[in-house]
Amino acid sequence: MIYADNAATTKLNREAFEAMAPFLLDNYANASQPYSFARKVRKVKKALKESRKIIAESIHAEPEEIFFTSGGTESDNWAIKNYCPQTDIRHIITSPIEHHAILNACKSTAYNSQISLLTVDSKGIVSVKSLEKFLTAPQETVSSSKSTLVSVMLANNEIGTIQPIKELCNIAHKNSAYFHTDAVQAVGHIPIDVKTLDVDMLSASAHKFNGTKGIGFLYIKKSLGIIQPFHDGGMQESGLRAGTEDVASIVAMAHALKSNCDNMKRNMNHLKMLEDVVISILNNEHVDYLRNGTNQLPGNVNLSFKGVEGEMLLHRLDLKGICVSTGSACDSQNQKATHVIEAIGVPDEYKYGTIRLSFGSENTLDEAKTIANAIISILRS
């Protein structure tokens, strides 16, 4: 079996698995309790503190700016729905190629928020000018006394395009708007410095960087000062995200993220080599296709083939033991062209034949060659 769908989820890092096991079997105390079993050195409370510090350092944040969540979807919803008091009239600016966790969260706030969609070009780059236009529009067109949030993903989950987040964020701040970025696909795979980017909030999910499913975090700049609790309950996560901490998964997330960051340069070079091999073989065989996106995440290869169905390619590859996708795993039941492919204007004769290869550090050169040759074989059969 060849697994080339790492944008959907990744294999759990072995060291992360071994690090989390003691907190499931031995050191299982509730981290919120005061007794020695919960606070012993190298046990629950210290593990939670150390994990928060490791995660913060990986994105150049402060430990108190990291809030543990159940994953990217929760982090995105928290940022969109709770970034300012519910009594404020709100303006949310986002893009049409965001993950559904953002787009649907925006839809759910439409009763008391104005939602504006930025334009994107054919490569999936968000228009800086369209953001300036929305932020500098006359007050009567966007309503007055409005708190504005801009949310643009750092790297697209389907086509891999890395956005000019620093530039977009600067424009937002110059116009007194807050900025959130969904960095679920990017954290652990490319260098991220929240201080340099100057984002106010950032979402991440552990299972995208070889941690476990069901755990993630939301970075909230400590100077923001307006985030509302995600839900009510106990005083975990500084009273902002109630619920007993999943210490084992948090420990695994920290170990996996540190491992990815320590090996980032090597992994990026390896993934770029796998991309180049696939593209080279397809080009040498004169395959008629489009590669979607630009300045992509390492290992992301989104391809649209002329005159074929992506679902057919996916299932034929599956029969050969090769796992790829036709887009976001969260939208895999939809057999139409994805909202991302539609938004960037892929021509009709290509868009329905779209598949996404997303390589991981364990994929080999031989596997990349096998995938490319399998695609060619299917297209010519």
N, C-alpha and C positions, 0 to 999 in steps of 0.2 A: 504494500500500500504506500502511495506517495501522497502526503498531506501538504497541499499548497493553498490553504485557506486560513492562514494565520491572522488575517484581518478580522475574521469571525471570532476566533478564540485560539489560544496558544496552549501548548503542553506545559503542565506544571513543572517548574524548575525542581530538580531532585533535591538540591540543598534546601530549598524553601519547604518542600514536603517534610524533610527530616527535621527542620527547625520548628515546624508547627505541631508535629506529633506529640511532644511532651505536654503541650497545652490542651490537648484533647484527652490524654490518658492519665497524666500525673498532676500537672500544675493547672488544675481546672477551676480554681477558685474564681468567684466573681470579682472582677477588678475594682468594683465600687465598694467592696467591703473593707473595714478597717483592720481586721485581724491579721496576724503574722503570716498565715498561709497565703493570703492575697498580696502581702507587701514584701515578702522575703526577697533577698537579693537573688537576682537571676530568675525570679518568678514573675507572677502576673503583672503587678503594677510597673515594675521596672521594665519588663518586656514591652509594655504598652508605650512607656515613655521613650525607650530607645528606638522603637519602630517609628514613632512619630518624628523623631530627630533624623533618622536615616532618610525617611521620605521627604522631609523638608529640605535636607541638604541636596537631594537629587534634583530639585528644581530651584535651588537657591532661595528658599523661603525660610521663615522662622517656624519653629515647632508649633507655636501657638496659633499659627495661621492654617494648620492642617486639621481638617475635620473629617473623621471617618464616616463613610456612608455604605450603602449596599452595592454601589457601583455607579457607572456613568449615567444611567437613566435617572437615578435618584439625585445625583449631583446636579445634573442639568435642570431637573424640575425645581430643585431647591433654589438654584440661581435665578431662574426665570420667574418663579411665582412668589418668591419671598425676599427679593433684593431690596424692597423698600416697603414702608407701611402700606397696608392694604387700602387705607383711606385716600392715598395719593392717586391722582389721575396719572396714568402711565403711558409711555410711548416705548415700544420694544421694536428695535430694528435688528433684523437678522437677514439671512440669505436663503434663497430657494433650494440650496444644495446641502442644507444642514441635515443631521441625523433626525429621525422622527421623534426622538426624545426632546429635541428642541422645538421642532415645528408643531408637534401636537401639544406641547406645553404652552406654546404661544397661543394656539387656537383656544385652549381652555381658559385663557385669560382675556379673550377678546371682548367679554362682556364689560370689562372696566379698563381695557387697554386698547390703544391704537397699535396695530401691527403693520410694520412697513418692511417690504422685501427689497434688498439690494439687488442690483443687476450683476450678472457674472458673464465673463466672456466664454468663448468656445473651448478654452482650456480649463475653465472652472476657477479662474481668478476673480475674486470679488472686486467690484469697481470702487476704487477710492473716491472717485468723483461723485458716485451715487450716494455714498455716505455723507460727504460734505453737503450735498444738496438737501438731504433729509434733515440734517442737523442745523442747517442755516436757513431753512424755509421760514417764511413769515409765520408768526405765532398763530394767526387765525386758521392756518391750514393744518396745524398739528395740535391745537388746543394749548391754552396757557397753563401756567403753574404745574408743569408736567415734569415728572422724574423720568429720565430717558436711560434705557439700557440698550447697549449694542451687544449682540452675541454672534460671533463668527468662529467657526471651528478652525483649529490650528492646522489640521491636515484632514482632507476629506477621506472618509472611510471607503468610498467606492473607487475613486480615480486617483487618490493619493496626493492631489495637489496641496502644496503647503502655501498657506495664505500669508500676505504681508501684515502679520498681526501687529507688529510694533508701529507701523505707519497708521494702520486703522485705529489703533488704540490712542495714538497721539492726537488724531483728529477728534476722536470722541472726547478726550479730556479737555481739549481746547474749547470745546463747546459744552462743557459741564455735564457730559454724559458718562455713565459708568460702562465698563467693558468686561464681558465674560467671554472666555474661550473654551470650547469643548475640545480638550486635548487628549481624548480617549485613545485615538490612534497614534498619537505622537509621543506620549510619555514613555520613557524607557527605550525609545528608538532613535530619537534625534536630540541634540542638546537643547535644554530648555532652561531659561533663566527668567523667572517671573519679575525680577527687579529690572532687568534690561527691557523686557517686553512691556512692563508697567501695567499688566492686566490687573483688574480688581478681583476677579474670580477665575478659577480654572478647574475643570472637571477631569477626573481620571478613573480608570477601572483596571483592577489588578489582572484580570484574566486576559487582557490584551498584552501584558508584558510578562507572562509566565508565572503569574500568581494564581490564586483560586478564584472561582466564580463567586459572585455574591458579596464582593467587598471592593471598595474604592475609596476615593476621597474627594473633597472639595477644598481647594485652596481659597481662602478669603483674606484679602489684604487687611491687616490689622487696623489700618487707618480708615477702612470703609465705614464701619460703625453703624450700618443701617440694616444689616441682614436680620431677618426674622427667623425664629425657630422653625425647623422643618416640620416638627410635630410636637405635641405636648407629652409630658411624662416626667421622667427623672431628670437628674442634673448632669447626665453624661455629655461629653463634648461641650463643656462650658455652658451647659443648659440649652444648647442650640439644637442638639440631635439626640433626643432621649432614646433609651434602649440599651440593654446589656451589651457590652462590647464583645465582638467576636474576636477574641484575642488571638486564637490560633491562626485565623485567616489574616489578621493584621500583621502578625509576625511573618507569615509566609509572603505577604505582599511586600514588606520591607526588604526581605532577603532577595526576592526575585528582582525588585527594582534596582537594588544595589548591584546585583550581578549583571544586569543588563547595562547599567551605566558604566560599570568597570570595564565591560567588554564592548562598549558601543562602537568605537572606531573600527575595530576588527569586524564586528557584525555588519556594519554599514558597508564596508568594502566587499565583504563576502556576498551580501544581498545584491549589491550593484553588479557584481560579476554574474550572478545567476540571471538577473534581468537581461544583461547584455547578451548572454548565450541564447536565451529564448528569442529575442528580437533578431539577432544575427541569423539564426537558423530559418526563421520565418521569411526574412528578407532575401536570403540566398535562394529560397525556394519560390520566390515571387508570389507569396500569399497576398491576397487582396484584403487588407485590414486597416483599421485606424487604431492608433494608441491614444487613449484618452488621458487628459490631464497634462500637467507640466510641472517641473520642479517637484517630482513625486517623492513620497516617502520611500526609503530604500526597500526594495522587495515587492512594491506594489506595481502590478502590470495589468492594466485594464484595457482589454482589446475588443474591438467591434469588427466582426467579419461580415463581409458583404454577402447578402442573399441566403443566410442560414439563420436558424433559431438557436439562441443561446441555451435554451432548455435542452435541445437536442444534443448540443456539444457537451453540456454538463453531464447528461445521463450516459452518453457514449464514453466519455472519459471515466465516469464512475465504473462502467463495465470493465475498463482496463485497469481499475484499481487506483485511479487518480482523483483526488478530491479538490475541486475548485468551486467557485460560486458564480452566480449571474449578477451579483451585486451585494447589497447589505444582507447579512444573515437575518436581520430583523424584518426584512421584506421579502424573504425567499419564497413565500407562498404566492406572491403576485407575479404572474407570468407576463405582464406588460413590461415595456421599457421602464426603468426606474425613474423616479423624479429627478435624479441627478443627470442621467443621460438625456432626459427631455430638456432640462434646464440649459444644458450646454449646447443643445442644438445638433446632436449627432444626426446625420442624414437618415431618412427612413430606411434606405436600403442597407444600412449598417447597424442601426441602433438595436434591432431585435436580435442580432447575433452577438451580443455582448457577454463576455465572461471576465471574471477577475481572478488573476493568480496573485496570491500574496505569500511570498516565501518567508521562511523563518530560518534561524541560525543553524538548525539541524538539517536543512535541505542541502543536497549535494549537487555538484556539477552534473553528474550522471542523471540525476532526477530531473534537472532543468532540461537537459537534452531529450530525455524520454518524453516529457510533457510536450515540448515543441514538436517532436516527431509524431507523437500521438495525434495532436491537433491536425497536422498536415495529412496524416493518414485518414482521419475522419472526413476532412473536407474533400478529399479526393475519392472517397468510396461511394 
